[in-house]
Amino acid sequence: MTQRGMRAFIIFALTLGATVCLVLGLTLPVMRLTRLYFWTDTHSILSIISALYATGEIFLAGVIFVFSIVFPAFKLLYITMAGTLITFHPARRSRWFKRIEWLGKWSMLDVLVLALLVFYAKSNDLADAVALPGIYFFAASVVLTMIAYSLIEPDAPSTETRELS
C-alpha cells in the first residue's frame, strides 16, 4: 500500500470512528439536571432539540439541529470524500482542502453550546447540571474529525500551483 493509500485509509478509519461517536453523542444523554434534589431529567441532544421544538423555540431548536447534527454529518461526509481524492485525484485536493478549512472554523461551536447550557443551568440555580457520557462521545467525534482533517493537508503541489510556476 502506498503512503497516499495508507493516509486515505487512516482518514476513512478516523471518519468512521467520528461517525460512530457522533451517533452515540447525539443519542446518549449529555446532561442530567437535578432540581430541588428530587426531580432529575436526563437529556440527549436529540431530546433537547425536540423539547425546544415542542415548546415553540423553533429558532433555537433549528440552530442546535444545524450545528449539532447537519453540519457535523456534512463535514464527515466531505472529509471522507476529500480523503479518497488524495488517492484518486491528487490535483483536486487543494480546492477541497480550502472548502474544508471553512468548515473547520465551526468545529467546536456545538460543544460550546452544550457547555453554555450546563453553565447557565448551574449559574442560575435552576438545577444542578452534570455532564454525562453523550457529551464526551460528541466531543470525541469533533476531535477525531479534526485529526482526519489535519491528514488531508495537501503535501504535493496541485495543478494550480504548477501552472503559476
N, CA and C atoms as a LAMMPS dump frame, in Angstrom:
ITEM: TIMESTEP
0
ITEM: NUMBER OF ATOMS
495
ITEM: BOX BOUNDS ff ff ff
-5.0000000000000000e+02 5.0000000000000000e+02
-5.0000000000000000e+02 5.0000000000000000e+02
-5.0000000000000000e+02 5.0000000000000000e+02
ITEM: ATOMS id mol type element x y z
1 1 1 N 0.85 -1.175 0
2 1 2 C 0 0 0
3 1 3 C 0.896 1.239 0
4 2 1 N 0.573 2.193 -0.854
5 2 2 C 1.361 3.417 -0.939
6 2 3 C 1.096 4.308 0.262
7 3 1 N 1.916 5.338 0.401
8 3 2 C 1.747 6.263 1.511
9 3 3 C 0.41 6.995 1.4
10 4 1 N 0.042 7.386 0.187
11 4 2 C -1.245 8.066 -0.007
12 4 3 C -2.409 7.136 0.273
13 5 1 N -2.273 5.881 -0.136
14 5 2 C -3.314 4.9 0.138
15 5 3 C -3.481 4.67 1.633
16 6 1 N -2.359 4.616 2.342
17 6 2 C -2.395 4.442 3.795
18 6 3 C -3.039 5.658 4.456
19 7 1 N -2.685 6.844 3.974
20 7 2 C -3.265 8.065 4.527
21 7 3 C -4.774 8.096 4.283
22 8 1 N -5.208 7.7 3.096
23 8 2 C -6.638 7.66 2.788
24 8 3 C -7.357 6.661 3.684
25 9 1 N -6.725 5.516 3.953
26 9 2 C -7.313 4.514 4.837
27 9 3 C -7.444 5.054 6.254
28 10 1 N -6.408 5.733 6.746
29 10 2 C -6.452 6.306 8.098
30 10 3 C -7.537 7.371 8.191
31 11 1 N -7.651 8.201 7.176
32 11 2 C -8.698 9.228 7.168
33 11 3 C -10.076 8.572 7.205
34 12 1 N -10.246 7.512 6.404
35 12 2 C -11.518 6.802 6.401
36 12 3 C -11.815 6.193 7.769
37 13 1 N -10.797 5.578 8.408
38 13 2 C -10.991 4.969 9.725
39 13 3 C -11.334 6.033 10.775
40 14 1 N -10.661 7.17 10.716
41 14 2 C -10.958 8.249 11.663
42 14 3 C -12.365 8.804 11.468
43 15 1 N -12.772 8.979 10.221
44 15 2 C -14.122 9.495 9.986
45 15 3 C -15.181 8.462 10.353
46 16 1 N -14.872 7.183 10.178
47 16 2 C -15.81 6.143 10.621
48 16 3 C -15.95 6.178 12.143
49 17 1 N -14.826 6.278 12.852
50 17 2 C -14.868 6.403 14.31
51 17 3 C -15.595 7.663 14.754
52 18 1 N -15.365 8.756 14.037
53 18 2 C -16.043 10.015 14.366
54 18 3 C -17.549 9.902 14.127
55 19 1 N -17.93 9.164 13.096
56 19 2 C -19.349 8.976 12.814
57 19 3 C -20.023 8.173 13.927
58 20 1 N -19.366 7.106 14.37
59 20 2 C -19.911 6.304 15.473
60 20 3 C -20.021 7.164 16.731
61 21 1 N -18.99 7.922 17.034
62 21 2 C -19.025 8.805 18.211
63 21 3 C -20.103 9.87 18.074
64 22 1 N -20.315 10.387 16.864
65 22 2 C -21.356 11.391 16.649
66 22 3 C -22.735 10.802 16.918
67 23 1 N -22.993 9.621 16.405
68 23 2 C -24.297 8.987 16.634
69 23 3 C -24.51 8.73 18.121
70 24 1 N -23.476 8.211 18.797
71 24 2 C -23.589 7.992 20.242
72 24 3 C -23.755 9.312 20.989
73 25 1 N -23.026 10.33 20.57
74 25 2 C -23.126 11.636 21.211
75 25 3 C -24.491 12.278 21.047
76 26 1 N -25.153 12.005 19.947
77 26 2 C -26.486 12.565 19.715
78 26 3 C -27.573 11.814 20.454
79 27 1 N -27.382 10.512 20.656
80 27 2 C -28.452 9.696 21.233
81 27 3 C -28.289 9.431 22.727
82 28 1 N -27.061 9.343 23.216
83 28 2 C -26.855 9.142 24.653
84 28 3 C -27.115 10.443 25.406
85 29 1 N -27.487 10.332 26.683
86 29 2 C -27.703 11.554 27.473
87 29 3 C -26.425 12.392 27.574
88 30 1 N -26.57 13.703 27.395
89 30 2 C -25.427 14.604 27.502
90 30 3 C -25.397 15.33 28.837
91 31 1 N -26.564 15.439 29.487
92 31 2 C -26.574 16.087 30.799
93 31 3 C -27.753 15.615 31.629
94 32 1 N -27.53 15.669 32.943
95 32 2 C -28.59 15.352 33.903
96 32 3 C -28.836 16.603 34.724
97 33 1 N -30.072 17.018 34.758
98 33 2 C -30.468 18.177 35.546
99 33 3 C -31.222 17.701 36.777
100 34 1 N -30.792 18.145 37.945
101 34 2 C -31.471 17.798 39.192
102 34 3 C -32 19.083 39.802
103 35 1 N -33.325 19.109 39.991
104 35 2 C -33.959 20.285 40.589
105 35 3 C -34.506 19.926 41.964
106 36 1 N -34.219 20.732 42.925
107 36 2 C -34.691 20.567 44.303
108 36 3 C -34.359 19.186 44.876
109 37 1 N -33.26 18.626 44.467
110 37 2 C -32.727 17.352 44.958
111 37 3 C -33.618 16.144 44.677
112 38 1 N -34.773 16.335 44.066
113 38 2 C -35.694 15.219 43.865
114 38 3 C -35.945 14.91 42.393
115 39 1 N -36.175 15.942 41.601
116 39 2 C -36.555 15.744 40.209
117 39 3 C -35.321 15.777 39.32
118 40 1 N -35.126 14.704 38.629
119 40 2 C -33.993 14.653 37.713
120 40 3 C -34.492 14.383 36.296
121 41 1 N -33.853 15.028 35.374
122 41 2 C -34.126 14.833 33.953
123 41 3 C -32.794 14.58 33.269
124 42 1 N -32.777 13.607 32.375
125 42 2 C -31.598 13.414 31.552
126 42 3 C -31.979 13.745 30.119
127 43 1 N -31.065 14.409 29.433
128 43 2 C -31.357 14.874 28.083
129 43 3 C -30.226 14.508 27.137
130 44 1 N -30.61 14.017 25.966
131 44 2 C -29.66 13.851 24.871
132 44 3 C -29.796 15.075 23.973
133 45 1 N -28.914 15.198 23.022
134 45 2 C -29.012 16.333 22.102
135 45 3 C -30.308 16.253 21.313
136 46 1 N -30.679 15.051 20.896
137 46 2 C -31.929 14.888 20.153
138 46 3 C -33.14 15.247 21.007
139 47 1 N -33.14 14.864 22.284
140 47 2 C -34.278 15.201 23.147
141 47 3 C -34.321 16.696 23.457
142 48 1 N -33.157 17.334 23.53
143 48 2 C -33.123 18.788 23.741
144 48 3 C -33.738 19.494 22.539
145 49 1 N -33.38 19.048 21.344
146 49 2 C -33.927 19.663 20.127
147 49 3 C -35.434 19.464 20.062
148 50 1 N -35.899 18.242 20.351
149 50 2 C -37.342 18.001 20.273
150 50 3 C -38.099 18.757 21.363
151 51 1 N -37.519 18.897 22.557
152 51 2 C -38.17 19.66 23.626
153 51 3 C -38.249 21.143 23.267
154 52 1 N -37.179 21.676 22.69
155 52 2 C -37.209 23.078 22.264
156 52 3 C -38.252 23.294 21.172
157 53 1 N -38.337 22.372 20.248
158 53 2 C -39.324 22.473 19.167
159 53 3 C -40.743 22.38 19.724
160 54 1 N -40.959 21.462 20.672
161 54 2 C -42.291 21.276 21.249
162 54 3 C -42.747 22.491 22.052
163 55 1 N -41.803 23.216 22.65
164 55 2 C -42.174 24.393 23.441
165 55 3 C -42.214 25.669 22.609
166 56 1 N -42.027 25.559 21.315
167 56 2 C -42.137 26.724 20.443
168 56 3 C -40.84 27.462 20.189
169 57 1 N -39.743 26.975 20.704
170 57 2 C -38.435 27.596 20.482
171 57 3 C -37.853 27.056 19.174
172 58 1 N -38.527 27.352 18.077
173 58 2 C -38.179 26.766 16.785
174 58 3 C -36.824 27.266 16.291
175 59 1 N -36.537 28.539 16.468
176 59 2 C -35.259 29.083 16.004
177 59 3 C -34.091 28.426 16.736
178 60 1 N -34.184 28.368 18.068
179 60 2 C -33.106 27.766 18.857
180 60 3 C -32.966 26.276 18.537
181 61 1 N -34.083 25.575 18.388
182 61 2 C -34.04 24.16 18.008
183 61 3 C -33.383 23.999 16.637
184 62 1 N -33.691 24.899 15.725
185 62 2 C -33.101 24.843 14.391
186 62 3 C -31.606 25.092 14.409
187 63 1 N -31.169 26.059 15.207
188 63 2 C -29.729 26.354 15.299
189 63 3 C -28.971 25.161 15.861
190 64 1 N -29.491 24.573 16.94
191 64 2 C -28.826 23.411 17.531
192 64 3 C -28.867 22.234 16.564
193 65 1 N -29.982 22.051 15.855
194 65 2 C -30.089 20.973 14.867
195 65 3 C -29.05 21.14 13.766
196 66 1 N -28.922 22.348 13.243
197 66 2 C -27.975 22.588 12.152
198 66 3 C -26.538 22.396 12.618
199 67 1 N -26.165 22.978 13.771
200 67 2 C -24.771 22.933 14.202
201 67 3 C -24.391 21.661 14.95
202 68 1 N -25.365 20.871 15.396
203 68 2 C -25.036 19.647 16.115
204 68 3 C -25.281 18.381 15.306
205 69 1 N -26.121 18.462 14.278
206 69 2 C -26.425 17.26 13.501
207 69 3 C -26.035 17.434 12.037
208 70 1 N -26.624 18.423 11.385
209 70 2 C -26.419 18.584 9.944
210 70 3 C -24.966 18.93 9.626
211 71 1 N -24.442 19.925 10.289
212 71 2 C -23.092 20.399 9.995
213 71 3 C -22.022 19.332 10.254
214 72 1 N -22.018 18.669 11.424
215 72 2 C -21.006 17.618 11.627
216 72 3 C -21.148 16.455 10.64
217 73 1 N -22.379 16.062 10.323
218 73 2 C -22.571 14.965 9.369
219 73 3 C -22.066 15.364 7.985
220 74 1 N -22.363 16.585 7.571
221 74 2 C -21.887 17.07 6.277
222 74 3 C -20.362 17.125 6.254
223 75 1 N -19.774 17.589 7.339
224 75 2 C -18.318 17.701 7.406
225 75 3 C -17.658 16.32 7.347
226 76 1 N -18.23 15.334 8.03
227 76 2 C -17.68 13.981 7.98
228 76 3 C -17.773 13.403 6.573
229 77 1 N -18.88 13.621 5.915
230 77 2 C -19.031 13.148 4.536
231 77 3 C -18.025 13.831 3.619
232 78 1 N -17.87 15.123 3.789
233 78 2 C -16.944 15.892 2.964
234 78 3 C -15.493 15.455 3.187
235 79 1 N -15.12 15.223 4.439
236 79 2 C -13.753 14.782 4.738
237 79 3 C -13.508 13.394 4.155
238 80 1 N -14.496 12.513 4.229
239 80 2 C -14.349 11.185 3.637
240 80 3 C -14.132 11.29 2.135
241 81 1 N -14.896 12.134 1.487
242 81 2 C -14.741 12.303 0.043
243 81 3 C -13.387 12.924 -0.28
244 82 1 N -12.962 13.915 0.489
245 82 2 C -11.663 14.547 0.247
246 82 3 C -10.527 13.561 0.509
247 83 1 N -10.696 12.68 1.496
248 83 2 C -9.682 11.674 1.773
249 83 3 C -9.514 10.692 0.634
250 84 1 N -10.586 10.354 -0.045
251 84 2 C -10.476 9.462 -1.195
252 84 3 C -9.872 10.191 -2.384
253 85 1 N -10.041 11.498 -2.452
254 85 2 C -9.43 12.257 -3.541
255 85 3 C -7.911 12.262 -3.435
256 86 1 N -7.387 12.075 -2.204
257 86 2 C -5.932 12.006 -2.039
258 86 3 C -5.38 10.882 -2.911
259 87 1 N -6.08 9.773 -2.941
260 87 2 C -5.628 8.619 -3.708
261 87 3 C -5.953 8.736 -5.185
262 88 1 N -7.17 9.168 -5.506
263 88 2 C -7.625 9.094 -6.89
264 88 3 C -7.418 10.368 -7.702
265 89 1 N -7.511 11.521 -7.073
266 89 2 C -7.38 12.792 -7.797
267 89 3 C -6.517 13.765 -7
268 90 1 N -5.209 13.54 -6.927
269 90 2 C -4.363 14.416 -6.117
270 90 3 C -4.405 15.875 -6.557
271 91 1 N -4.692 16.15 -7.805
272 91 2 C -4.683 17.524 -8.296
273 91 3 C -5.852 18.336 -7.742
274 92 1 N -6.925 17.692 -7.342
275 92 2 C -8.107 18.408 -6.837
276 92 3 C -8.079 18.627 -5.325
277 93 1 N -7.067 18.106 -4.648
278 93 2 C -7.023 18.205 -3.198
279 93 3 C -7.023 19.638 -2.701
280 94 1 N -6.312 20.504 -3.368
281 94 2 C -6.177 21.889 -2.925
282 94 3 C -7.531 22.575 -2.828
283 95 1 N -8.363 22.402 -3.818
284 95 2 C -9.694 23.021 -3.831
285 95 3 C -10.554 22.468 -2.692
286 96 1 N -10.526 21.15 -2.513
287 96 2 C -11.309 20.527 -1.448
288 96 3 C -10.781 20.954 -0.078
289 97 1 N -9.468 21.082 0.029
290 97 2 C -8.878 21.47 1.298
291 97 3 C -9.318 22.874 1.704
292 98 1 N -9.396 23.792 0.761
293 98 2 C -9.848 25.151 1.067
294 98 3 C -11.28 25.156 1.568
295 99 1 N -12.115 24.316 0.994
296 99 2 C -13.509 24.223 1.451
297 99 3 C -13.587 23.639 2.858
298 100 1 N -12.751 22.651 3.133
299 100 2 C -12.757 22.041 4.459
300 100 3 C -12.235 23.025 5.5
301 101 1 N -11.3 23.891 5.137
302 101 2 C -10.816 24.915 6.067
303 101 3 C -11.97 25.776 6.55
304 102 1 N -12.874 26.124 5.651
305 102 2 C -14.033 26.928 6.043
306 102 3 C -14.916 26.147 7.009
307 103 1 N -15.113 24.862 6.753
308 103 2 C -15.912 24.034 7.649
309 103 3 C -15.254 23.893 9.017
310 104 1 N -13.937 23.8 9.042
311 104 2 C -13.206 23.603 10.287
312 104 3 C -13.349 24.743 11.273
313 105 1 N -13.674 25.915 10.791
314 105 2 C -13.829 27.071 11.673
315 105 3 C -14.993 26.891 12.643
316 106 1 N -15.933 26.031 12.302
317 106 2 C -17.133 25.852 13.113
318 106 3 C -17.095 24.56 13.918
319 107 1 N -15.929 23.942 14.058
320 107 2 C -15.831 22.613 14.668
321 107 3 C -16.337 22.541 16.098
322 108 1 N -15.959 23.45 16.927
323 108 2 C -16.273 23.339 18.343
324 108 3 C -17.504 24.143 18.765
325 109 1 N -18.22 24.733 17.83
326 109 2 C -19.381 25.535 18.195
327 109 3 C -20.439 24.713 18.901
328 110 1 N -20.69 23.496 18.446
329 110 2 C -21.714 22.667 19.052
330 110 3 C -21.339 22.253 20.474
331 111 1 N -20.08 21.953 20.719
332 111 2 C -19.64 21.623 22.068
333 111 3 C -19.734 22.861 22.963
334 112 1 N -19.432 24.019 22.417
335 112 2 C -19.551 25.263 23.167
336 112 3 C -21.001 25.516 23.581
337 113 1 N -21.943 25.25 22.696
338 113 2 C -23.358 25.433 23.015
339 113 3 C -23.749 24.547 24.196
340 114 1 N -23.317 23.289 24.183
341 114 2 C -23.64 22.392 25.299
342 114 3 C -22.986 22.86 26.599
343 115 1 N -21.751 23.32 26.513
344 115 2 C -21.074 23.821 27.719
345 115 3 C -21.788 25.047 28.278
346 116 1 N -22.263 25.915 27.404
347 116 2 C -23.005 27.099 27.859
348 116 3 C -24.333 26.717 28.502
349 117 1 N -25.001 25.686 27.989
350 117 2 C -26.244 25.221 28.607
351 117 3 C -25.999 24.72 30.026
352 118 1 N -24.952 23.933 30.215
353 118 2 C -24.616 23.421 31.55
354 118 3 C -24.254 24.584 32.472
355 119 1 N -23.447 25.524 31.982
356 119 2 C -23.054 26.681 32.784
357 119 3 C -24.265 27.519 33.171
358 120 1 N -25.176 27.747 32.234
359 120 2 C -26.369 28.549 32.506
360 120 3 C -27.227 27.894 33.584
361 121 1 N -27.431 26.594 33.476
362 121 2 C -28.246 25.892 34.462
363 121 3 C -27.619 25.959 35.849
364 122 1 N -26.29 25.843 35.925
365 122 2 C -25.615 25.888 37.217
366 122 3 C -25.568 27.298 37.807
367 123 1 N -25.361 28.297 36.976
368 123 2 C -25.166 29.65 37.487
369 123 3 C -26.467 30.287 37.965
370 124 1 N -27.586 29.883 37.437
371 124 2 C -28.864 30.469 37.847
372 124 3 C -29.578 29.657 38.91
373 125 1 N -28.921 28.683 39.461
374 125 2 C -29.503 27.793 40.463
375 125 3 C -30.823 27.186 39.998
376 126 1 N -30.976 27.058 38.687
377 126 2 C -32.171 26.395 38.163
378 126 3 C -32.107 24.907 38.459
379 127 1 N -30.928 24.377 38.349
380 127 2 C -30.747 22.946 38.553
381 127 3 C -29.266 22.666 38.72
382 128 1 N -28.981 21.494 39.24
383 128 2 C -27.602 21.025 39.284
384 128 3 C -27.393 20.225 38.005
385 129 1 N -26.501 20.68 37.172
386 129 2 C -26.273 20.037 35.878
387 129 3 C -24.986 19.22 35.926
388 130 1 N -25.077 17.999 35.429
389 130 2 C -23.931 17.098 35.396
390 130 3 C -23.768 16.593 33.969
391 131 1 N -22.551 16.657 33.466
392 131 2 C -22.276 16.141 32.125
393 131 3 C -22.291 14.618 32.161
394 132 1 N -22.891 14.03 31.129
395 132 2 C -22.992 12.574 31.009
396 132 3 C -22.219 12.096 29.784
397 133 1 N -22.111 10.795 29.571
398 133 2 C -21.248 10.255 28.504
399 133 3 C -21.515 10.789 27.105
400 134 1 N -22.724 11.163 26.796
401 134 2 C -23.026 11.652 25.459
402 134 3 C -22.175 12.84 25.052
403 135 1 N -21.911 13.739 25.988
404 135 2 C -21.117 14.925 25.656
405 135 3 C -19.667 14.541 25.351
406 136 1 N -19.172 13.49 26.009
407 136 2 C -17.806 13.047 25.752
408 136 3 C -17.694 12.369 24.386
409 137 1 N -18.705 11.584 24.025
410 137 2 C -18.713 10.99 22.684
411 137 3 C -18.819 12.067 21.614
412 138 1 N -19.642 13.07 21.889
413 138 2 C -19.806 14.165 20.939
414 138 3 C -18.485 14.911 20.761
415 139 1 N -17.807 15.201 21.867
416 139 2 C -16.502 15.878 21.797
417 139 3 C -15.463 14.991 21.105
418 140 1 N -15.519 13.68 21.347
419 140 2 C -14.588 12.762 20.68
420 140 3 C -14.816 12.779 19.174
421 141 1 N -16.058 12.899 18.761
422 141 2 C -16.361 12.995 17.329
423 141 3 C -15.716 14.232 16.731
424 142 1 N -15.801 15.339 17.436
425 142 2 C -15.192 16.576 16.951
426 142 3 C -13.672 16.431 16.863
427 143 1 N -13.056 15.837 17.881
428 143 2 C -11.596 15.679 17.892
429 143 3 C -11.147 14.731 16.778
430 144 1 N -11.831 13.599 16.6
431 144 2 C -11.475 12.664 15.526
432 144 3 C -11.639 13.318 14.16
433 145 1 N -12.673 14.137 14.01
434 145 2 C -12.866 14.853 12.752
435 145 3 C -11.726 15.83 12.501
436 146 1 N -11.278 16.507 13.546
437 146 2 C -10.173 17.454 13.399
438 146 3 C -8.871 16.74 13.037
439 147 1 N -8.651 15.563 13.603
440 147 2 C -7.449 14.797 13.269
441 147 3 C -7.511 14.34 11.812
442 148 1 N -8.671 13.833 11.393
443 148 2 C -8.829 13.409 10
444 148 3 C -8.61 14.587 9.064
445 149 1 N -9.13 15.732 9.429
446 149 2 C -8.955 16.95 8.631
447 149 3 C -7.479 17.305 8.501
448 150 1 N -6.738 17.148 9.587
449 150 2 C -5.313 17.522 9.547
450 150 3 C -4.507 16.613 8.626
451 151 1 N -4.99 15.41 8.384
452 151 2 C -4.282 14.488 7.497
453 151 3 C -4.542 14.766 6.024
454 152 1 N -5.508 15.612 5.731
455 152 2 C -5.861 15.893 4.34
456 152 3 C -4.991 16.989 3.752
457 153 1 N -4.239 17.678 4.556
458 153 2 C -3.435 18.792 4.062
459 153 3 C -2.662 18.39 2.816
460 154 1 N -2.71 19.235 1.807
461 154 2 C -2.001 18.882 0.573
462 154 3 C -0.495 18.908 0.797
463 155 1 N 0.153 17.805 0.465
464 155 2 C 1.604 17.738 0.644
465 155 3 C 2.35 17.821 -0.676
466 156 1 N 1.631 17.729 -1.773
467 156 2 C 2.258 17.858 -3.089
468 156 3 C 1.616 19.034 -3.801
469 157 1 N 2.349 19.739 -4.625
470 157 2 C 1.758 20.877 -5.317
471 157 3 C 0.625 20.425 -6.225
472 158 1 N -0.439 21.214 -6.223
473 158 2 C -1.568 20.888 -7.085
474 158 3 C -1.311 21.434 -8.487
475 159 1 N -2.236 21.176 -9.401
476 159 2 C -2.071 21.667 -10.765
477 159 3 C -2.131 23.181 -10.811
478 160 1 N -2.895 23.785 -9.897
479 160 2 C -2.97 25.254 -9.874
480 160 3 C -1.61 25.84 -9.519
481 161 1 N -0.897 25.217 -8.571
482 161 2 C 0.413 25.711 -8.168
483 161 3 C 1.42 25.523 -9.305
484 162 1 N 1.341 24.397 -10
485 162 2 C 2.275 24.143 -11.083
486 162 3 C 2.063 25.11 -12.24
487 163 1 N 0.825 25.52 -12.482
488 163 2 C 0.551 26.454 -13.57
489 163 3 C 1.144 27.833 -13.309
490 164 1 N 1.202 28.208 -12.008
491 164 2 C 1.734 29.524 -11.648
492 164 3 C 3.238 29.578 -11.792
493 165 1 N 3.938 28.435 -11.672
494 165 2 C 5.395 28.479 -11.741
495 165 3 C 5.93 28.349 -13.134
